[in-house]
Amino acid sequence: MNPFNEENYPFLKTMHPAKVKIMSDFIDTVSGKPAAQALPALISAKNQLSSLGLSFSREETELLLDALSDSLSPEQKAKLDAMKGLLAAV
């Protein structure tokens, strides 16, 4: 289940609709999948936003990764934490 909705995150009501859709699609894409698939999916989402002249804020990126980590095993969470360091450089 995608936890990324207006009920859980009221600020989505004021966010650009394309950004909300891309963020939600990202969560749907990586939910329940290995952490290794998260980085390519996140880069793809960032590229989609860029093509629209939009970008994720650092806080939005952290939120996506935090939402993703809810369904991961401890080992996958450790891999995701390692990827967060890489994302800071992207």
C-alpha positions in Angstrom: 0.0 0.0 0.0 1.3 3.4 -0.9 1.5 5.5 2.2 2.2 8.6 0.2 -1.2 10.3 0.2 -2.8 13.5 1.4 -4.1 11.9 4.5 -0.6 11.0 5.7 1.1 14.1 4.2 -1.2 17.1 4.0 1.4 19.3 2.3 0.7 17.3 -0.9 -2.4 19.4 -1.4 -0.3 22.4 -2.2 2.4 20.6 -4.2 2.6 20.7 -8.0 0.4 17.8 -9.3 3.1 16.4 -11.6 5.5 16.2 -8.7 3.0 14.4 -6.5 2.3 11.9 -9.2 6.0 11.2 -9.9 6.6 10.8 -6.2 3.7 8.5 -5.8 4.7 6.5 -8.8 8.2 6.1 -7.4 6.8 4.7 -4.2 4.6 2.3 -6.1 7.5 1.2 -8.3 9.9 0.4 -5.5 7.5 -0.8 -2.8 8.5 -4.3 -1.7 11.4 -4.5 -4.1 15.1 -4.8 -3.2 16.8 -1.5 -2.2 19.2 -1.9 -5.1 16.2 -1.0 -7.4 15.5 2.2 -5.5 18.4 4.3 -6.8 17.7 3.8 -10.5 14.0 4.5 -9.9 14.8 7.6 -7.9 17.1 8.9 -10.6 14.4 8.2 -13.2 11.9 10.2 -11.1 14.4 13.1 -10.7 14.9 13.1 -14.5 11.2 13.2 -15.1 10.9 16.2 -12.8 13.8 17.9 -14.5 12.2 17.5 -17.9 9.2 19.5 -16.4 11.4 22.1 -14.9 10.8 20.8 -11.4 13.1 19.1 -8.8 12.8 17.3 -5.5 13.9 19.3 -2.5 16.3 17.5 -0.1 13.4 17.1 2.3 11.2 15.5 -0.3 14.0 13.1 -1.3 14.4 12.1 2.4 10.7 11.7 2.7 10.6 9.3 -0.3 13.5 7.3 1.1 11.9 7.2 4.6 8.6 6.0 3.1 10.4 3.4 1.1 12.4 2.1 4.1 9.2 1.2 6.0 8.8 -2.0 3.9 12.5 -3.0 3.9 14.3 -5.7 5.8 17.1 -4.5 8.2 19.7 -5.6 5.6 17.8 -3.6 2.8 17.5 -0.6 5.1 21.3 -0.6 5.6 21.8 -0.6 1.8 19.3 2.2 1.5 21.2 4.2 4.1 24.3 3.7 2.1 22.6 4.9 -1.0 21.5 8.1 0.8 25.1 9.1 0.9 25.3 8.6 -2.9 22.2 10.6 -3.5 23.6 13.6 -1.7 26.2 13.8 -4.5 23.6 13.5 -7.3 
